[in-house]
């Protein structure tokens, strides 16, 4: 599998892409998706410094334990294995783009409020 990031505003990138495509043989599936930056350092600081701190203080779990719990709750996916069984995996927050990370953080804030009765401030509501 080849993963490429192509800037369609760059003629050089387009030439590279078409050069690669013309040498392929056989059937291939090609998909195009908008390239998004991975989660930002600010999102990561907010996650570990605010969200997980609030959760740890409320539950008694360590931040790492809370991180693992929320990963299993909100970043889990199942994958069919070659032998027909299904295995569960958890995406790393380092693989999330900025939009996916914000969706993950929002799910945790909703969980904290609805299940723990704990309001976690938004990034613009607190200094961290």
Secondary structure, DSSP 8 states (H G I E B T S, - for coil): -------TT-HHHHHHHHHHHHT--S-----------B--HHHHHHIIIIIHHHHHHHH---HHHHHHHHHHHHSEEEEE-TTS-EEEEE--GGG-BHHHHHHHHHHHHHHHHHHH------GGGS--
